[in-house]
Amino acid sequence: RVQKQLGSIQTTYKPRRIMSTTTKNPWTPMAAGCIAGGIEATAVWPMEFIKTQLQLQSKAKGSSLPYNGMISGLSYYIRTTGFFSLYRGLAPTLIGSIPKAGIRFGLNAQIKDRLRDSDGKLTPGKNFVAGLGAGVAEALIIVAPVETVKTKCIELNMPFVAGFRHILATEGMGGVYQGAAATAMKQGSNQGLRFMWFNEYKRIVTDDGEKKLTPLMGLFGGMSAGCFSTIGNNPFDVVKTRMQGTKSSQYAGTLDCFKQVFANEGIGAFYAGVVPRLGRVVPGQGIIFMSFETIVQNLEKFPIFQ
């Protein structure tokens, strides 16, 4: 009788699934990341354009722009140089965004697989480390050169090819990798905070994988992750932008840039462009995380990605 009761209990017990965003095929998250990255970059580029302009101005030197925020900036460029001028600098970023997002999501998935415990679970700290590693890798491989060319194209008001030639002629190939250390710091902390937040959010809303993550849930999770990471690492973004600008020679290095900005402009300068950056990152991360989750599910229908 006892054995029958135990057998009955065992048949009604439903083991909890371990939540995972990884798939059996390591190319699946990389391919999904590439597609999602291209969609996200194109959708939010105008906000990135304004954010970069605001961060490049230095209050210490009395320079100022004819606008002081995202809405006024968008309005100014549409009025004076036309709507498509807001997409200046998109070419190098779009070229970089596709492999960058592929590296980010693909490598993040691989690092997470290696950090899982015997039950297949990940702590928030391990999720941060996985995001950090993916962020530093994408920074050194893709982001540093692409962001440098993008920043200088915007500052010099030049198209991509002309801006790239100008950098090579005036600074050499080393100028393309200007601010690489600051970029690695910014990108590593950014992705660490972002993936840590999103994976914890996903674990909670799906009840450890018991429920399916809907596109709307993915959108909200990505938006909240973008907000969290932006507020947490905007100082690194400001220093990265300064180190990649045409006036970077005034800084001895990344640490000196931190010191000079703080001494000459105050702590508030580290949050220059935070509002337009939030305007670009929050919807952008909502789009990319929602797209990634949806694209993975669709790619897995094809034998090559299973």
C-alpha positions as CSV (number, residue, x, y, z in Angstrom):
1,R,0.0,0.0,0.0
2,V,2.8,2.4,0.9
3,Q,4.6,1.6,-2.3
4,K,1.4,2.3,-4.3
5,Q,1.1,5.7,-2.6
6,L,4.7,6.6,-3.3
7,G,4.3,5.5,-6.9
8,S,1.2,7.8,-7.1
9,I,3.1,10.7,-5.7
10,Q,6.0,10.2,-8.1
11,T,3.7,10.1,-11.1
12,T,2.2,13.5,-10.1
13,Y,5.5,15.2,-9.5
14,K,6.6,17.5,-12.3
15,P,10.3,18.4,-12.3
16,R,11.1,22.1,-12.7
17,R,12.9,22.9,-15.9
18,I,16.1,24.9,-15.8
19,M,15.8,28.2,-17.6
20,S,18.3,28.7,-20.3
21,T,18.7,31.0,-23.3
22,T,21.3,28.8,-24.9
23,T,20.7,26.2,-27.5
24,K,22.4,23.0,-28.6
25,N,23.9,24.7,-31.6
26,P,26.4,27.5,-30.6
27,W,25.8,29.3,-33.9
28,T,22.1,29.9,-33.2
29,P,22.5,32.7,-30.5
30,M,25.3,34.2,-32.7
31,A,23.1,34.3,-35.8
32,A,20.1,35.6,-33.9
33,G,22.3,38.3,-32.3
34,C,23.6,39.4,-35.7
35,I,20.0,39.9,-37.0
36,A,18.7,41.6,-33.8
37,G,21.8,43.9,-33.7
38,G,21.1,45.2,-37.2
39,I,17.4,45.8,-36.4
40,E,18.2,47.6,-33.2
41,A,21.0,49.8,-34.6
42,T,18.9,51.2,-37.4
43,A,15.8,51.8,-35.3
44,V,17.5,54.0,-32.6
45,W,20.4,55.6,-34.4
46,P,19.1,59.2,-34.4
47,M,19.1,59.2,-30.5
48,E,22.7,57.8,-30.6
49,F,23.7,60.7,-32.9
50,I,22.3,63.4,-30.5
51,K,23.8,61.7,-27.5
52,T,27.3,61.6,-29.0
53,Q,27.1,65.3,-29.9
54,L,26.1,66.3,-26.4
55,Q,28.9,64.3,-24.9
56,L,31.5,65.8,-27.2
57,Q,30.9,69.3,-26.1
58,S,33.1,70.5,-23.2
59,K,31.6,73.0,-20.8
60,A,35.1,73.9,-19.4
61,K,36.0,75.4,-22.8
62,G,32.8,77.4,-23.1
63,S,31.7,75.5,-26.2
64,S,28.0,74.9,-26.7
65,L,25.6,73.4,-29.1
66,P,22.4,75.1,-30.5
67,Y,20.4,72.5,-28.5
68,N,20.5,70.9,-25.0
69,G,18.5,67.8,-25.2
70,M,17.3,64.9,-27.4
71,I,14.0,66.5,-28.7
72,S,15.6,69.9,-29.4
73,G,18.6,68.2,-31.1
74,L,16.4,66.1,-33.3
75,S,14.3,69.1,-34.2
76,Y,17.5,71.2,-34.9
77,Y,19.0,68.7,-37.4
78,I,15.7,68.0,-39.2
79,R,15.2,71.8,-39.6
80,T,18.8,72.7,-40.7
81,T,20.3,69.8,-42.5
82,G,17.4,67.5,-43.1
83,F,16.0,64.2,-41.6
84,F,18.7,61.9,-43.1
85,S,21.5,63.9,-41.6
86,L,20.5,62.2,-38.3
87,Y,21.8,59.0,-39.8
88,R,25.3,60.4,-40.4
89,G,27.8,57.9,-38.9
90,L,25.3,55.0,-39.1
91,A,27.3,53.1,-41.8
92,P,30.3,52.2,-39.6
93,T,28.0,51.4,-36.7
94,L,25.7,49.2,-38.7
95,I,28.6,47.4,-40.2
96,G,29.9,46.8,-36.7
97,S,26.5,46.2,-35.0
98,I,25.8,43.0,-36.8
99,P,28.9,41.1,-35.9
100,K,29.1,42.9,-32.5
101,A,25.7,41.7,-31.4
102,G,26.5,38.2,-32.8
103,I,29.7,38.1,-30.7
104,R,27.9,39.4,-27.7
105,F,25.0,37.0,-27.6
106,G,27.0,34.0,-28.9
107,L,30.0,34.4,-26.5
108,N,27.6,35.2,-23.6
109,A,25.8,31.9,-24.2
110,Q,29.1,30.0,-24.3
111,I,30.5,31.6,-21.2
112,K,27.2,30.9,-19.3
113,D,27.3,27.3,-20.3
114,R,30.8,27.0,-18.7
115,L,29.8,28.8,-15.5
116,R,26.7,26.8,-14.8
117,D,26.7,24.7,-11.6
118,S,25.8,21.0,-11.5
119,D,22.1,21.8,-11.6
120,G,22.5,24.0,-14.6
121,K,21.8,27.2,-12.7
122,L,23.6,30.6,-12.7
123,T,23.9,33.2,-10.0
124,P,23.5,36.9,-10.7
125,G,27.3,37.2,-10.2
126,K,28.0,34.5,-12.9
127,N,25.6,36.2,-15.3
128,F,27.5,39.5,-14.7
129,V,30.8,37.7,-15.4
130,A,29.4,36.2,-18.6
131,G,28.2,39.6,-19.8
132,L,31.4,41.2,-18.8
133,G,33.5,38.8,-20.8
134,A,31.3,39.1,-23.9
135,G,31.3,42.9,-23.6
136,V,35.1,43.1,-23.4
137,A,35.5,40.8,-26.3
138,E,33.1,42.7,-28.6
139,A,34.8,46.0,-27.5
140,L,38.3,44.9,-28.6
141,I,37.2,43.1,-31.8
142,I,34.5,45.4,-33.1
143,V,33.4,48.3,-30.9
144,A,36.7,50.2,-30.4
145,P,37.5,50.9,-34.1
146,V,33.9,51.3,-35.2
147,E,33.0,53.7,-32.4
148,T,36.1,55.8,-33.0
149,V,35.3,56.3,-36.6
150,K,31.7,57.0,-35.8
151,T,32.5,59.6,-33.1
152,K,35.0,61.4,-35.4
153,C,32.6,61.3,-38.4
154,I,29.9,63.0,-36.3
155,E,32.3,65.5,-34.7
156,L,33.9,66.4,-38.1
157,N,30.6,66.3,-39.9
158,M,32.0,63.8,-42.5
159,P,30.6,60.7,-44.1
160,F,32.1,57.3,-43.2
161,V,34.7,56.9,-46.0
162,A,35.9,60.5,-45.9
163,G,36.1,60.4,-42.1
164,F,38.0,57.1,-42.2
165,R,40.5,58.5,-44.7
166,H,41.0,61.6,-42.6
167,I,41.8,59.5,-39.5
168,L,44.4,57.4,-41.4
169,A,45.9,60.5,-43.0
170,T,46.2,62.5,-39.7
171,E,46.7,59.9,-37.0
172,G,47.5,56.6,-38.8
173,M,46.0,53.2,-38.0
174,G,46.5,53.8,-34.3
175,G,43.9,56.5,-34.4
176,V,41.3,54.0,-35.3
177,Y,41.9,52.2,-32.0
178,Q,41.9,55.3,-29.9
179,G,40.3,54.9,-26.5
180,A,40.3,51.1,-26.7
181,A,40.8,50.7,-22.9
182,A,37.9,53.1,-22.1
183,T,35.7,51.3,-24.6
184,A,36.5,47.9,-23.0
185,M,35.6,49.3,-19.6
186,K,32.4,50.8,-20.9
187,Q,31.3,47.8,-22.9
188,G,32.3,45.2,-20.4
189,S,30.4,46.9,-17.5
190,N,27.5,47.7,-19.8
191,Q,26.9,44.1,-20.9
192,G,27.7,42.7,-17.5
193,L,25.0,44.8,-15.9
194,R,22.6,44.3,-18.8
195,F,22.8,40.5,-19.0
196,M,22.7,40.1,-15.2
197,W,19.5,42.2,-15.0
198,F,17.8,40.5,-18.0
199,N,18.6,36.9,-16.9
200,E,17.3,37.5,-13.4
201,Y,14.2,39.2,-14.8
202,K,13.6,36.3,-17.2
203,R,14.1,33.8,-14.4
204,I,11.5,35.5,-12.3
205,V,8.8,36.2,-14.9
206,T,9.1,32.7,-16.4
207,D,9.2,31.0,-13.0
208,D,12.6,29.3,-13.8
209,G,11.5,28.4,-17.3
210,E,8.0,27.0,-16.4
211,K,6.4,29.7,-18.5
212,K,7.2,31.0,-22.0
213,L,8.7,34.4,-22.4
214,T,6.4,36.4,-24.6
215,P,7.6,39.1,-27.0
216,L,6.0,41.8,-24.8
217,M,7.8,40.4,-21.7
218,G,11.0,40.3,-23.6
219,L,10.5,43.9,-24.7
220,F,9.9,45.1,-21.2
221,G,12.8,43.1,-19.8
222,G,15.2,44.5,-22.4
223,M,14.0,48.1,-21.7
224,S,14.5,47.7,-18.0
225,A,17.9,46.1,-18.5
226,G,18.9,49.0,-20.7
227,C,17.8,51.6,-18.1
228,F,19.7,49.8,-15.3
229,S,22.9,49.5,-17.3
230,T,22.8,53.1,-18.6
231,I,22.5,54.7,-15.2
232,G,25.2,52.3,-13.8
233,N,27.9,53.0,-16.4
234,N,27.3,56.4,-18.1
235,P,30.6,57.8,-16.7
236,F,32.5,55.1,-18.7
237,D,30.5,56.1,-21.8
238,V,31.4,59.8,-21.4
239,V,35.1,59.0,-21.0
240,K,35.0,56.6,-23.9
241,T,33.5,59.3,-26.1
242,R,36.0,61.9,-25.0
243,M,38.9,59.5,-25.6
244,Q,37.7,58.7,-29.1
245,G,37.0,62.4,-30.1
246,T,39.3,64.6,-32.2
247,K,40.5,66.4,-29.0
248,S,41.6,63.3,-27.2
249,S,45.2,64.4,-27.3
250,Q,44.5,66.7,-24.3
251,Y,44.3,63.6,-22.1
252,A,47.3,61.4,-21.1
253,G,45.1,58.4,-20.9
254,T,41.8,57.0,-19.7
255,L,42.4,57.6,-16.0
256,D,43.7,61.2,-16.8
257,C,40.4,61.8,-18.7
258,F,38.4,60.8,-15.7
259,K,40.5,63.1,-13.5
260,Q,40.3,66.1,-15.9
261,V,36.5,65.8,-16.5
262,F,35.9,65.6,-12.7
263,A,38.3,68.5,-11.9
264,N,37.2,70.9,-14.7
265,E,33.6,70.1,-15.1
266,G,32.4,68.3,-12.0
267,I,30.7,65.0,-11.4
268,G,27.6,66.1,-13.4
269,A,29.7,66.0,-16.6
270,F,29.9,62.2,-16.2
271,Y,26.1,62.1,-16.8
272,A,26.2,64.3,-19.9
273,G,24.0,62.9,-22.6
274,V,22.4,60.4,-20.1
275,V,18.8,61.4,-21.1
276,P,19.3,61.0,-24.9
277,R,21.3,57.9,-24.2
278,L,18.4,56.5,-22.2
279,G,16.1,57.5,-25.1
280,R,18.3,55.5,-27.4
281,V,19.3,52.5,-25.1
282,V,16.0,51.8,-23.4
283,P,13.9,51.2,-26.6
284,G,17.0,49.8,-28.3
285,Q,17.6,47.1,-25.7
286,G,13.9,46.3,-25.6
287,I,14.0,45.8,-29.4
288,I,17.2,43.7,-29.4
289,F,16.3,41.4,-26.5
290,M,12.7,40.9,-27.8
291,S,14.1,40.3,-31.3
292,F,16.8,37.9,-30.1
293,E,14.4,35.7,-28.1
294,T,11.9,35.6,-31.0
295,I,14.6,35.0,-33.7
296,V,16.1,32.2,-31.7
297,Q,12.7,30.4,-31.5
298,N,12.3,30.8,-35.3
299,L,15.8,29.8,-36.2
300,E,15.5,26.6,-34.2
301,K,12.8,25.5,-36.7
302,F,15.5,25.1,-39.3
303,P,17.7,21.9,-39.2
304,I,20.9,23.9,-39.6
305,F,20.3,25.7,-36.3
306,Q,19.0,22.8,-34.2
